[in-house]
């Protein structure tokens, strides 16, 4: 465990990237989707989302996050209810593991 902790703290490709943004979401109609973007400096296509959170209750929606461009993580919020959903002001937080870090780990196995 200590070796892994040291690696993530000191290896350039092992640093976990993070970002957050607060947006006020408009109403999402039944069966529709909304999106929100978070800037994550250093994120690249193919990087791995290792965790994310929203500051509101998301019981009525499904949430997914992907790196969609350099430095950008896009959240997709899908309304799975039979009525409209309004999330209001939401803080999105995300952690990204660079794919180079995964490649480096695999090469040492």
C-alpha positions in Angstrom: 0.0 0.0 0.0 2.8 2.4 0.8 4.4 1.8 -2.6 1.2 2.7 -4.3 0.8 5.8 -2.1 4.3 6.9 -2.9 3.8 6.3 -6.6 0.6 8.4 -6.8 2.2 11.2 -4.8 5.5 11.3 -6.7 5.2 9.9 -10.2 4.3 12.5 -12.8 1.9 10.3 -14.7 0.3 9.0 -11.5 -1.1 12.2 -10.3 -4.8 12.2 -10.0 -6.4 15.2 -11.7 -9.3 17.0 -10.2 -11.8 19.7 -11.1 -15.1 21.2 -10.0 -17.7 23.6 -11.3 -21.0 25.0 -10.0 -23.8 25.5 -12.5 -27.5 26.2 -12.2 -29.3 23.5 -14.2 -32.4 24.2 -16.2 -35.4 21.9 -16.0 -34.8 18.5 -17.7 -38.0 17.1 -19.3 -39.0 13.5 -18.8 -36.8 11.2 -20.9 -34.4 14.1 -21.8 -30.8 14.7 -21.0 -28.9 17.7 -19.8 -25.1 18.3 -19.7 -22.6 20.2 -17.7 -18.8 20.6 -18.3 -16.0 20.8 -15.8 -12.5 21.9 -16.6 -9.9 19.4 -15.5 -6.5 20.7 -16.5 -4.4 18.0 -18.0 -7.3 15.6 -18.8 -7.1 13.9 -22.2 -9.4 11.6 -24.2 -9.0 8.1 -22.9 -8.3 9.1 -19.3 -10.3 7.3 -16.6 -12.9 8.9 -14.4 -12.3 7.4 -11.0 -15.0 9.2 -9.2 -17.4 12.0 -9.3 -20.1 13.7 -7.1 -22.9 16.1 -7.3 -23.9 18.4 -4.5 -27.6 17.6 -4.9 -29.9 14.6 -4.5 -29.9 12.7 -7.9 -32.5 10.1 -7.0 -34.6 10.9 -10.1 -31.7 11.0 -12.7 -28.9 8.9 -14.0 -25.5 10.6 -14.1 -22.4 9.7 -16.1 -19.1 11.5 -16.7 -16.5 11.2 -19.5 -13.4 13.1 -20.7 -14.8 14.6 -23.9 -11.9 16.9 -24.9 -8.5 18.0 -23.6 -9.1 19.6 -20.2 -12.9 18.9 -20.3 -15.1 16.4 -18.4 -18.7 16.4 -19.5 -21.4 15.2 -17.2 -24.6 13.8 -18.8 -27.7 13.9 -16.6 -30.5 11.7 -17.9 -34.1 12.2 -16.5 -35.5 8.7 -16.0 -38.8 9.8 -14.5 -42.2 10.4 -16.0 -42.0 14.1 -15.1 -39.7 17.1 -15.4 -36.7 17.4 -12.9 -35.0 20.6 -11.9 -31.7 20.1 -10.0 -31.1 23.8 -9.4 -27.6 24.9 -8.4 -25.2 22.0 -8.6 -21.5 21.6 -7.8 -19.9 19.0 -9.9 -16.7 17.4 -8.7 -14.6 14.9 -10.6 -11.3 12.9 -10.2 -9.5 11.7 -13.3 -6.7 9.2 -13.6 -4.5 9.8 -16.7 -4.3 6.8 -19.0 -0.5 7.2 -19.0 -0.6 6.2 -15.4 -2.5 3.0 -16.2 -0.2 2.2 -19.1 2.8 2.7 -16.7 1.4 0.4 -14.1 0.6 -2.3 -16.7 4.1 -2.1 -18.1 5.6 -2.9 -14.7 3.4 -6.0 -14.1 
